[in-house]
Structure formats: structure tokens, C-alpha cells
Amino acid sequence: MSEKNFDSYEEQDGAVRRGSKVDVDHSEVLANSDLLNSAYDGENREHAMSLWEAAKTHPKACAWAFIMCFTIVMESFDMFLNGNFVAQGAFQKRYGVVVEGSDPPEYAIPTRWQSALFQSGQCGAFIGVFLAGPVTNRLGYRWTTILALILMNATIFISFFVSSSGCYGTHYPLTFFKADSLEVLTVGQALEGVPWGFFIANAPAYASEVVPLSLRGACTASLQMAWSVGSIIVAGATYGYNKRDDQWAWRVPLALQWLFPTPLLILIFLAPESPWWLIRKGRKDQALRSIERLGAASQTKEQAQQTLATLERTAEIERQLGGAPTLLDLFKGTDLRRTTIVCLMYASQNFAGNLIANQATFFFEQAGVSPNKAFQLNLINSCLQFVANAISWGLTAWFGRRTIYLWGTAVNITFLFILGIVASVHQTSGTNYTQAVLGILISFVFAGAMGPISYTVIAETSSVRLRALSTGVGRAAYYVAEIPMIYLASRLLNPTGWNLAGKCGYVWGGTAVVCWIMAYFFLPELKHRSYRESDILFNRRIPARKFKSTIIDIKDND
């Protein structure tokens, strides 16, 4: 490079720069024509692969992605469990207060404790997501998740044993609190939340990095399916034990949490590490072995080398643009825009009716449905969410991420305002069940559209170099939004609060409108885009609505 081309330059992390301009051809991998041709062939092959073809030829990659995504089932399980506990008769009698004016006496968990049970786990997860990025950058996705699963096994003990019969009704101290109390149960939930943060930060990132381009949407969308599996198990367990009037009504569902960590730990120990993480660490031989483990049985050595070259090319471009990843990098240059999109997508999950799904049983009861029917409806609701998740896989193949999110949000806005209207008229048995059905429809749409597609957008938007950090910070934004919204949701529904029942549809309908407007102007379409193409689109500062129509040449590096 001569002074004729640049007045001055600086050397940093092996990249030659002039301001923000990078000489991307300075790197050996980008200057080697053979490697570049291999990268072109590998990327073109991925672009040509259909969803069905990729699923048939890469079953192992799909399986490992789904297993990592399934770690989310533990956060889902606990969130829905708390939502069912506050509607459970035995739990209400043990920890609740008598509702003023009720005859015969009816019990309810006070709003502040109902909120605390929901919020404590999220506070713990907030800490977990910030720890996840730096730890994952150092240890990799596998070992970080394994350590989190070990921690999960340990923290379940607190929530389970604080309600043991040996402490029941006694005053033995645990730290500063009575052993059998909402205080200690809340502390147990907060500690369980820390490993949740690791799971939710790593799962979408890992899933998006181990599967071919055409499978990214479906595999990252399976995160929402893990949420549904957790809710189905909780709904079945709490429905089965709902009629008990002793401590086992809630202790058995708590114990079911131990079903997951150890089997998942064994499976993830056997899983291949993300080849993208290995490339970033300079472990080319290990990355090639991971590619071979994740690839098709018929994959040739040449094809594996082409995939490796594709990864090297993208990783080198990003390395030259930014060097070693740090949290501050998330808020610099074009990465600030990407971080903002990730944070908004995560936070928006709390504003389009999702909190009705998280407290479905309690919502059904407040809508006027009998407790036993409410638990039955919750089980139906959970199963329908699972069906919606399966439908979302097909939607991601046929429609763009932006299209699915905008139309799904628009449909839920309509349902939420109808819910508010139905709750505002004279109440009968018919209006009560109409509110319940609308609640189920809102949950169904979220589980089939905004929920799964959010995880896809989050995984695809961040740069590969910053992905572990970006998904963690994005999830932190989710918790920042969710913690006050949980309190608001509890206040809206609780008979000791505002007792609005279905009128909460007006509130959530209004917030969903804001989400739709923000998505229309700022959400880009990244379907069928390789990570290299995404980097280029963001670096060129292409407006969100023009991402789909912008053409990126296979030979472009910037």
C-alpha cells in the first residue's frame, strides 16, 4: 500500500486501516485466490440448498441445534410454573391472603409477592446473560452450557427443599428468612435464573452457527418450541396436582425440574463445538472436524474445505473491521444499529400479548372461568402453542422474517383490542369463555409468529464476532423490559390489584402498536442472507426496508 492511495494508515490487529476504511485484501485468506474460490463455492452451495434438502442432508446439525435450544425449557418451565402456582388453591391457602369481601373466604397471592416470584428469576437471568458473553468467548458454547447445567442442578435444591415438610410451619432460619416462605422461594428462583441467562444467550447463537443457511430460521425458531414443551409439562403437572390440598401440590412440579439438566449435560458434552467459534479462536483443524460432524453423510472433503473457507472469509472480514470482541464494540459504528435491533426484538416480546400466555391459568380465572376449567384450558393452550411452533417452521421457509413479524403483530393487535371490548360489556358465561378463547388465540399467534421469528432475527442480526455478547445484551434488554411489565401484568389481573381481567387487552394492544411501528421502520429482512452479506448490508448502512432488494455480489468483501 502506497502513499499514493492513502495519506496515512494505522496497523491494528493485523488490519490496515485509514479511519474506518479497511484494506480487506491485506489478509492472506482474502488474498489467496484458491481459498476465495472455495469460499465462493461454499456460499453458493448454501444459497442453492432448499429447506427440505438441508434438513435431509444435515440431520445431525438439526439435532444438535435442537438439543442446545432445548436448554430453554428450564426457564420456560419455571416461568409457567410460577404462573400456575399463583392460581393453585393449595399454594394460595399456604402463602396467600383472604380476598376482602369474599364469602366463603377466597385466597390470593398478594400482588407484590406474585410479581416477586415472576421477577426474581428474571433478575438472576439478567446477571447470567452478562456473564454468558465473556465466558462463552473464552470457553466456547459447549463448556459454558455444561457449567450452567451443573449450576442449574444445584440451585433447584433451594426452591424444592425450602418447602419440605420438615420446615413446614416451623421457624427454622435459612439465612435471614423463615425456611418455608415466599421470601426463600423467591431467593431460590433468583439463583435458578443465573443459569437461565447462560442458556438463553447461547442457544440461539449456537443453533444459528451449526446449521446451513436455509435451516437457520427453522432451527432458531425451535427455541419457542422449547418454551411450549416446558409449558405443556407444567400445565399437565399442575392440572394433575391441582386438586391436592397439601404441599405436594406444588412440590412435585418443582421436583420435575430435575428431569432436564443431567440428560442435557450428557448430550451437550457429546456435541460438536460451533465451527464459527473455533475459527475465531484460530483452531482450523478442530473447526474442520466440527464441520465434518455437522455435515451430510455424503459430504466430500472438498465440500467441507469449502465451508471452512466460507467461515474463514467472513471471520477475517469481521476481525479486520473490529479486532478482539468486547462489550463496548456492541455500541460502536454499525454494530450499534445491530445491537439496537437485537435489543428491541427481545424487549418487544413483552409487549404483544406474551405476558397473557405466561399467566394463562390466572388470566382464565380472572376472566371468570372456574379454577379446574382454567387449568384444563391452560393445558389446551400449551398444546396449541406447540402446534403453532411447528407451523412457524413452514412460515420461515415461505415468508420473510420482517413479513412474519409485522403480520403476526397486526393480528395480535386486533385480537387484543377485541379482548378489551368483550371484557367491557356486560359479563355472562359467554363473554367469560370468549375472553378465554381470545387469550388462547393471542398465545397461538405469538407462538407461531412473533415468538419464534424473534429468535431468528436475533441470531441473524448480530455479527459473528460479537454474537455471544450481542445475544446476552439483547436478552438483558428483554429482562429490563419484562421485570416492570410483569409487575404491571400482575397489577392488571390480580383481584388485590386493578382486577381488569380482559380489559388488559387495551393496554397490551397499545404497546403492540408501538412494536409494529418500530419494526416497520427498523427491522431489516435477512432471509437468505449469509453472514458475510449481512455484514456488508449493515456496513453500507442500507435502510431496513431496502435490505431485501439490495444485491450483494459473491465477490464483495465490503
C-alpha positions as MATLAB code, in Angstrom:
seq = 'MSEKNFDSYEEQDGAVRRGSKVDVDHSEVLANSDLLNSAYDGENREHAMSLWEAAKTHPKACAWAFIMCFTIVMESFDMFLNGNFVAQGAFQKRYGVVVEGSDPPEYAIPTRWQSALFQSGQCGAFIGVFLAGPVTNRLGYRWTTILALILMNATIFISFFVSSSGCYGTHYPLTFFKADSLEVLTVGQALEGVPWGFFIANAPAYASEVVPLSLRGACTASLQMAWSVGSIIVAGATYGYNKRDDQWAWRVPLALQWLFPTPLLILIFLAPESPWWLIRKGRKDQALRSIERLGAASQTKEQAQQTLATLERTAEIERQLGGAPTLLDLFKGTDLRRTTIVCLMYASQNFAGNLIANQATFFFEQAGVSPNKAFQLNLINSCLQFVANAISWGLTAWFGRRTIYLWGTAVNITFLFILGIVASVHQTSGTNYTQAVLGILISFVFAGAMGPISYTVIAETSSVRLRALSTGVGRAAYYVAEIPMIYLASRLLNPTGWNLAGKCGYVWGGTAVVCWIMAYFFLPELKHRSYRESDILFNRRIPARKFKSTIIDIKDND';
ca = [
       0.000    0.000    0.000;
       1.494    3.331   -1.020;
       1.095    6.963   -0.012;
      -0.488    7.495   -3.390;
      -3.514    5.530   -2.230;
      -3.651    6.600    1.409;
      -2.227    9.614    3.175;
      -1.841    7.718    6.429;
      -2.634    4.396    7.927;
      -2.516    2.563   11.224;
      -1.789   -1.057   11.962;
      -4.215   -2.706   14.441;
      -4.860   -6.419   14.977;
      -3.175   -7.186   11.673;
      -5.564   -4.981    9.716;
      -4.531   -1.984    7.679;
      -6.872    0.955    8.255;
      -7.467    4.538    7.280;
     -10.126    5.711    9.731;
     -12.904    3.173    9.360;
     -11.712    2.061    5.912;
     -10.125   -1.382    5.930;
      -7.879   -2.903    3.292;
      -9.688   -6.250    3.340;
      -7.277   -7.688    0.797;
      -4.376   -7.308    3.235;
      -5.268  -10.644    4.870;
      -3.794  -13.845    3.466;
      -7.148  -15.647    3.453;
      -8.737  -12.856    1.433;
      -5.760  -12.518   -0.901;
      -5.482  -16.253   -1.661;
      -7.458  -16.844   -4.867;
      -7.822  -20.602   -4.231;
      -9.277  -20.029   -0.766;
     -11.568  -17.330   -2.090;
     -12.843  -19.583   -4.878;
     -13.533  -22.281   -2.298;
     -15.400  -19.722   -0.187;
     -17.447  -18.636   -3.225;
     -18.366  -22.263   -3.981;
     -19.291  -22.979   -0.353;
     -21.531  -19.921   -0.056;
     -23.194  -20.541   -3.429;
     -23.895  -24.138   -2.434;
     -25.651  -22.977    0.746;
     -27.713  -20.429   -1.170;
     -28.848  -23.130   -3.598;
     -29.935  -25.514   -0.845;
     -33.677  -25.633   -0.070;
     -35.056  -26.059    3.449;
     -36.124  -29.649    2.835;
     -32.854  -30.574    1.137;
     -30.844  -29.075    4.003;
     -32.957  -30.913    6.589;
     -32.490  -34.244    4.794;
     -28.754  -33.863    4.332;
     -27.926  -32.278    7.713;
     -29.962  -34.217   10.329;
     -27.082  -34.200   12.821;
     -26.742  -30.415   12.668;
     -30.501  -30.065   13.211;
     -30.382  -32.447   16.167;
     -27.501  -30.655   17.899;
     -29.152  -27.270   17.312;
     -32.422  -28.518   18.783;
     -30.670  -30.045   21.810;
     -28.958  -26.742   22.583;
     -32.253  -24.878   22.104;
     -33.962  -27.329   24.450;
     -31.981  -25.911   27.385;
     -34.505  -23.047   27.268;
     -37.141  -25.490   28.528;
     -35.910  -24.848   32.081;
     -36.586  -21.108   32.005;
     -39.936  -21.793   30.342;
     -40.794  -24.447   32.932;
     -40.148  -22.109   35.849;
     -41.895  -19.105   34.334;
     -45.071  -21.058   33.611;
     -44.792  -22.890   36.938;
     -44.953  -19.632   38.877;
     -47.883  -18.547   36.731;
     -49.727  -21.721   37.706;
     -48.761  -21.593   41.386;
     -50.479  -18.243   41.924;
     -53.693  -19.835   40.572;
     -53.362  -23.067   42.586;
     -55.689  -23.463   45.582;
     -53.228  -25.178   47.937;
     -50.478  -22.650   47.168;
     -52.887  -19.732   47.623;
     -54.048  -21.031   51.022;
     -50.486  -21.656   52.213;
     -48.931  -18.364   51.093;
     -51.856  -16.074   50.211;
     -54.222  -13.692   51.970;
     -58.009  -13.670   52.157;
     -59.585  -11.550   49.414;
     -61.503   -8.760   51.106;
     -65.263   -9.256   50.973;
     -65.158  -12.875   49.787;
     -67.648  -15.300   51.374;
     -66.769  -18.133   51.625;
     -63.161  -16.966   52.039;
     -61.081  -16.909   48.852;
     -57.321  -16.653   48.868;
     -54.914  -14.810   46.568;
     -51.171  -14.255   46.471;
     -50.562  -10.540   47.150;
     -49.561   -8.600   44.059;
     -46.108   -7.741   45.405;
     -45.274  -11.419   46.027;
     -46.842  -12.553   42.794;
     -44.601  -10.062   40.996;
     -41.586  -11.064   43.087;
     -41.969  -14.738   42.137;
     -42.044  -13.823   38.468;
     -39.342  -11.173   38.643;
     -36.749  -12.901   40.829;
     -35.791  -15.482   38.213;
     -35.558  -12.748   35.599;
     -33.253  -10.722   37.859;
     -30.971  -13.747   38.190;
     -31.092  -14.310   34.430;
     -30.185  -10.653   33.892;
     -26.901  -11.363   35.695;
     -26.474  -14.621   33.781;
     -26.731  -13.075   30.312;
     -24.000  -10.553   31.080;
     -21.726  -13.317   32.345;
     -22.524  -15.560   29.370;
     -20.823  -13.470   26.670;
     -17.320  -13.187   28.178;
     -17.406  -16.777   29.481;
     -18.538  -18.141   26.098;
     -15.875  -16.158   24.245;
     -13.305  -17.825   26.477;
     -14.663  -21.384   26.914;
     -16.955  -21.904   23.913;
     -20.646  -22.724   23.754;
     -20.337  -26.341   24.941;
     -18.382  -25.879   28.142;
     -20.237  -22.711   29.118;
     -23.565  -24.515   28.787;
     -22.265  -27.571   30.661;
     -21.192  -25.382   33.597;
     -24.611  -23.678   33.580;
     -26.382  -27.066   33.663;
     -24.308  -28.127   36.688;
     -25.276  -24.856   38.392;
     -28.931  -25.431   37.473;
     -28.934  -28.826   39.188;
     -27.592  -27.228   42.358;
     -29.970  -24.256   42.503;
     -33.122  -26.385   42.124;
     -32.401  -27.778   45.603;
     -33.162  -24.415   47.204;
     -36.621  -23.999   45.648;
     -37.529  -27.624   46.369;
     -36.280  -28.106   49.898;
     -37.374  -24.789   51.390;
     -40.931  -26.119   51.194;
     -40.078  -29.511   52.756;
     -42.433  -30.923   55.343;
     -39.678  -30.767   57.929;
     -39.769  -26.969   57.717;
     -43.498  -26.731   57.178;
     -44.965  -24.396   59.769;
     -41.693  -24.040   61.697;
     -39.384  -21.108   62.318;
     -36.006  -22.592   61.436;
     -33.929  -19.833   59.799;
     -32.444  -20.017   56.322;
     -30.156  -17.022   56.042;
     -32.487  -14.179   57.141;
     -35.828  -15.818   56.362;
     -38.179  -18.470   57.602;
     -37.364  -21.649   55.676;
     -40.890  -22.284   54.383;
     -41.707  -18.850   52.998;
     -42.254  -16.857   49.854;
     -39.064  -14.949   50.658;
     -36.832  -18.018   50.383;
     -38.753  -19.390   47.397;
     -38.106  -16.043   45.714;
     -34.373  -16.260   46.516;
     -34.308  -19.794   45.084;
     -35.899  -18.559   41.885;
     -33.343  -15.750   41.598;
     -30.446  -18.216   41.874;
     -32.038  -20.521   39.293;
     -32.238  -17.531   36.973;
     -28.455  -17.208   36.644;
     -28.017  -20.386   34.539;
     -31.132  -19.453   32.555;
     -29.203  -16.405   31.377;
     -26.436  -18.633   30.016;
     -28.935  -20.867   28.203;
     -30.886  -18.096   26.512;
     -27.730  -16.225   25.486;
     -26.013  -19.264   23.956;
     -28.846  -21.315   22.454;
     -29.866  -19.046   19.538;
     -26.250  -18.212   18.742;
     -25.129  -21.863   18.667;
     -28.182  -23.018   16.687;
     -27.638  -20.370   14.014;
     -23.952  -21.274   13.649;
     -24.165  -25.061   13.240;
     -26.853  -25.366   10.546;
     -26.878  -24.393    6.833;
     -28.262  -21.023    5.764;
     -31.719  -22.334    4.768;
     -32.199  -24.035    8.170;
     -31.334  -21.043   10.337;
     -34.925  -19.807   10.543;
     -36.473  -23.152   11.454;
     -33.768  -24.197   13.922;
     -33.626  -20.916   15.819;
     -37.441  -20.878   15.842;
     -37.313  -24.178   17.749;
     -36.379  -22.093   20.804;
     -40.037  -21.128   21.013;
     -40.955  -24.818   20.772;
     -38.795  -25.489   23.827;
     -40.837  -22.837   25.627;
     -44.007  -24.665   24.606;
     -42.665  -28.038   25.773;
     -41.934  -26.501   29.159;
     -45.416  -25.033   29.372;
     -47.040  -28.359   28.383;
     -45.184  -30.254   31.120;
     -46.074  -27.579   33.670;
     -49.708  -27.466   32.543;
     -50.021  -31.256   32.777;
     -48.288  -31.474   36.161;
     -50.192  -28.623   37.795;
     -53.500  -29.846   36.377;
     -52.801  -33.325   37.765;
     -51.921  -31.991   41.224;
     -54.323  -29.038   41.299;
     -56.908  -30.898   43.414;
     -54.445  -31.746   46.181;
     -54.687  -29.553   49.249;
     -51.209  -30.186   50.692;
     -47.631  -29.110   49.992;
     -47.166  -31.770   47.301;
     -49.495  -29.800   45.029;
     -46.530  -27.520   44.303;
     -43.527  -29.533   45.491;
     -43.922  -32.320   42.889;
     -43.999  -29.848   39.955;
     -40.913  -28.172   41.438;
     -39.108  -31.520   41.570;
     -39.854  -32.161   37.879;
     -37.229  -29.536   37.043;
     -34.585  -32.204   37.697;
     -35.794  -34.080   34.608;
     -33.757  -31.852   32.314;
     -30.238  -30.762   33.410;
     -28.397  -34.101   33.666;
     -29.576  -35.664   30.349;
     -28.899  -32.370   28.564;
     -25.469  -32.135   30.173;
     -24.510  -35.555   28.792;
     -25.797  -34.728   25.301;
     -24.074  -31.348   25.119;
     -20.814  -32.913   26.299;
     -21.049  -35.112   23.179;
     -21.996  -32.204   20.875;
     -19.550  -30.582   18.441;
     -18.391  -27.061   19.217;
     -19.538  -24.324   16.858;
     -17.073  -24.179   13.926;
     -17.544  -20.392   13.883;
     -16.263  -20.127   17.474;
     -13.332  -22.403   16.649;
     -12.423  -20.332   13.573;
     -12.488  -17.165   15.650;
     -10.045  -18.851   18.022;
      -7.759  -19.909   15.155;
      -8.424  -23.635   15.606;
      -8.843  -24.532   11.950;
      -8.317  -28.289   12.345;
     -10.946  -28.524   15.079;
     -13.307  -26.331   13.070;
     -12.943  -28.681   10.097;
     -13.743  -31.683   12.317;
     -16.875  -29.913   13.593;
     -17.934  -29.143   10.020;
     -17.485  -32.817    9.123;
     -19.531  -33.927   12.163;
     -22.307  -31.452   11.370;
     -22.368  -32.038    7.618;
     -24.137  -34.530    5.403;
     -23.058  -38.161    5.391;
     -22.313  -37.757    1.684;
     -20.261  -34.599    2.227;
     -16.888  -34.759    0.492;
     -13.624  -33.492    1.928;
     -13.646  -30.763   -0.715;
     -17.104  -29.558    0.335;
     -16.027  -29.452    3.990;
     -12.997  -27.386    2.968;
     -15.260  -25.028    1.019;
     -17.450  -24.499    4.085;
     -14.338  -23.866    6.153;
     -13.132  -21.300    3.621;
     -16.523  -19.547    3.786;
     -16.234  -19.296    7.568;
     -12.633  -18.087    7.384;
     -13.524  -15.400    4.866;
     -16.365  -13.946    6.951;
     -14.433  -14.222   10.219;
     -11.423  -12.459    8.705;
     -13.505   -9.602    7.311;
     -15.097   -9.084   10.734;
     -11.760   -9.417   12.538;
     -10.234   -6.712   10.393;
     -13.202   -4.455   10.975;
     -13.159   -4.830   14.742;
     -10.390   -6.936   16.254;
     -10.924   -8.813   19.521;
     -14.568   -8.579   20.690;
     -15.523   -6.512   23.729;
     -18.843   -5.350   25.165;
     -18.060   -1.778   24.124;
     -17.862   -2.902   20.480;
     -21.601   -3.556   20.585;
     -22.188    0.187   20.822;
     -19.729    1.361   18.170;
     -20.284    2.090   14.484;
     -22.683   -0.152   12.591;
     -22.699   -2.665   15.454;
     -24.711   -0.139   17.484;
     -27.511   -0.430   14.923;
     -27.350   -4.235   15.084;
     -27.340   -4.227   18.888;
     -30.339   -1.881   18.927;
     -32.331   -4.215   16.652;
     -31.468   -7.238   18.804;
     -32.449   -5.396   21.999;
     -35.722   -4.115   20.535;
     -36.679   -7.534   19.181;
     -36.058   -9.166   22.536;
     -37.820   -6.419   24.513;
     -40.834   -6.442   22.173;
     -41.685   -9.995   23.246;
     -43.143   -8.450   26.414;
     -45.450   -6.021   24.641;
     -47.552   -8.025   22.167;
     -49.620  -10.294   24.444;
     -46.929  -12.729   25.551;
     -47.458  -11.953   29.242;
     -51.060  -13.174   28.916;
     -49.659  -16.535   27.775;
     -47.185  -16.626   30.677;
     -50.036  -16.190   33.183;
     -52.671  -18.051   31.174;
     -54.250  -20.046   34.048;
     -54.504  -16.973   36.248;
     -55.863  -14.953   33.310;
     -58.563  -17.571   32.661;
     -59.616  -17.492   36.322;
     -59.814  -13.695   36.341;
     -61.863  -13.863   33.138;
     -64.497  -15.805   35.130;
     -63.602  -19.418   34.289;
     -63.696  -21.953   37.150;
     -60.276  -22.997   38.557;
     -60.488  -26.583   37.256;
     -61.588  -25.415   33.798;
     -58.808  -22.786   33.855;
     -56.165  -25.492   34.320;
     -57.756  -27.558   31.526;
     -57.752  -24.561   29.200;
     -54.125  -23.874   30.078;
     -53.161  -27.405   29.043;
     -55.048  -26.940   25.742;
     -53.387  -23.557   25.296;
     -49.910  -25.043   25.811;
     -50.535  -27.829   23.295;
     -51.809  -25.342   20.730;
     -48.673  -23.240   21.205;
     -46.623  -26.332   20.346;
     -48.661  -26.753   17.151;
     -48.131  -23.071   16.326;
     -44.372  -23.515   16.760;
     -44.391  -26.398   14.275;
     -46.353  -24.243   11.806;
     -43.742  -21.493   12.201;
     -41.102  -23.752   10.620;
     -43.083  -23.713    7.378;
     -43.701  -19.990    7.650;
     -39.967  -19.276    7.887;
     -39.445  -21.227    4.652;
     -42.129  -19.359    2.705;
     -42.112  -15.844    4.152;
     -39.504  -13.335    5.264;
     -38.698  -12.547    8.891;
     -39.986   -8.997    8.564;
     -43.240  -10.137    6.909;
     -43.991  -12.714    9.608;
     -43.296  -10.284   12.439;
     -45.356   -7.404   11.015;
     -48.383   -9.533   10.101;
     -48.281  -11.534   13.333;
     -48.158   -8.365   15.404;
     -51.005   -6.821   13.388;
     -53.214   -9.886   14.001;
     -52.495   -9.814   17.735;
     -53.221   -6.093   17.927;
     -56.672   -6.872   16.524;
     -57.289   -9.730   18.981;
     -56.074   -7.680   21.959;
     -58.447   -4.784   21.281;
     -61.339   -7.209   20.702;
     -60.454   -8.804   24.065;
     -60.676   -5.411   25.744;
     -64.058   -4.712   24.133;
     -65.504   -8.112   25.152;
     -64.355   -7.533   28.746;
     -66.005   -4.105   28.776;
     -69.576   -5.248   28.041;
     -71.995   -6.900   30.485;
     -70.375  -10.141   31.634;
     -72.025  -13.536   31.163;
     -70.775  -17.085   30.878;
     -70.478  -16.490   27.134;
     -68.284  -13.389   27.468;
     -66.097  -15.173   30.043;
     -65.348  -18.003   27.639;
     -64.928  -15.566   24.750;
     -62.180  -13.834   26.720;
     -60.571  -17.223   27.389;
     -60.691  -18.152   23.688;
     -59.218  -14.780   22.694;
     -56.426  -15.338   25.235;
     -55.689  -18.691   23.591;
     -55.722  -17.131   20.093;
     -53.322  -14.380   21.195;
     -50.957  -17.008   22.631;
     -51.278  -19.105   19.447;
     -50.376  -16.214   17.149;
     -47.438  -15.214   19.316;
     -46.137  -18.802   19.439;
     -46.415  -19.153   15.655;
     -45.159  -15.747   14.531;
     -43.506  -13.123   16.761;
     -42.079  -15.546   19.317;
     -40.078  -17.874   17.057;
     -39.198  -15.279   14.432;
     -37.744  -13.002   17.118;
     -35.120  -15.626   17.950;
     -34.293  -15.986   14.252;
     -33.853  -12.231   13.808;
     -31.741  -12.013   16.969;
     -29.415  -14.799   15.837;
     -29.026  -13.420   12.300;
     -28.669   -9.709   13.042;
     -25.559   -9.695   15.235;
     -22.123  -10.083   13.663;
     -20.432  -13.457   14.120;
     -17.584  -11.828   16.033;
     -19.935  -10.276   18.607;
     -22.739  -12.839   18.600;
     -22.148  -14.323   22.055;
     -22.042  -10.817   23.540;
     -24.918   -9.483   21.444;
     -27.415  -12.211   22.331;
     -26.539  -11.729   26.007;
     -27.037   -7.971   25.967;
     -30.207   -8.369   23.882;
     -31.654  -10.767   26.418;
     -30.700   -8.323   29.167;
     -32.876   -5.750   27.374;
     -35.682   -8.323   27.451;
     -35.383   -8.609   31.230;
     -35.159   -4.848   31.688;
     -38.477   -4.572   29.843;
     -40.042   -7.683   31.368;
     -39.443   -7.026   35.066;
     -41.654   -3.882   35.244;
     -44.109   -5.398   32.749;
     -44.549   -8.468   34.998;
     -45.500   -6.158   37.834;
     -47.897   -4.321   35.522;
     -49.417   -7.597   34.267;
     -49.916   -8.816   37.847;
     -51.416   -5.487   38.820;
     -53.791   -5.560   35.850;
     -55.138   -9.054   36.637;
     -54.855   -9.530   40.394;
     -58.066   -9.105   42.438;
     -55.927   -7.340   45.060;
     -54.709   -5.017   42.274;
     -56.740   -3.372   39.497;
     -58.709   -6.557   38.651;
     -59.149   -5.601   34.973;
     -59.283   -9.168   33.555;
     -59.699   -8.943   29.763;
     -59.593   -5.143   29.777;
     -55.816   -5.555   29.888;
     -56.222   -6.090   26.128;
     -56.407   -2.313   25.700;
     -53.033   -1.904   27.430;
     -51.223   -4.685   25.555;
     -52.901   -3.718   22.277;
     -51.481   -0.215   22.646;
     -47.959   -1.445   23.371;
     -48.187   -3.863   20.429;
     -48.982   -0.937   18.111;
     -45.725    0.703   19.178;
     -43.860   -2.557   18.439;
     -45.387   -2.728   14.952;
     -44.373    0.858   14.122;
     -40.807    0.327   15.336;
     -40.486   -2.917   13.360;
     -41.839   -1.323   10.175;
     -39.122    1.326   10.155;
     -36.163   -0.511   11.704;
     -36.480   -4.289   11.155;
     -34.419   -5.476    8.135;
     -35.109   -8.613    6.076;
     -32.224  -11.091    6.458;
     -33.795  -14.210    4.998;
     -31.434  -15.994    2.548;
     -28.566  -13.723    3.590;
     -25.228  -15.245    4.534;
     -23.403  -13.703    7.478;
     -20.985  -12.087    5.001;
     -23.870  -10.464    3.137;
     -25.423   -9.264    6.405;
     -22.126   -7.663    7.419;
     -21.901   -5.847    4.096;
     -25.515   -4.616    4.215;
     -25.040   -3.156    7.682;
     -21.628   -1.687    6.848;
     -23.129    0.026    3.802;
     -25.860    1.414    6.081;
     -28.663    0.165    3.822;
     -32.140    1.245    5.108;
     -34.105   -1.607    6.715;
     -36.831   -1.615    4.049;
     -34.230   -1.994    1.256;
     -32.328   -4.975    2.658;
     -34.425   -7.448    0.678;
     -33.932   -5.764   -2.696;
     -30.219   -4.927   -2.358;
     -27.950   -7.221   -4.408;
     -24.614   -8.303   -2.929;
     -22.085   -9.866   -5.309;
     -20.449  -13.121   -4.245;
     -17.024  -11.446   -4.602;
     -17.829   -8.414   -2.440;
     -15.916   -8.164    0.827;
     -17.085   -4.700    1.895;
];
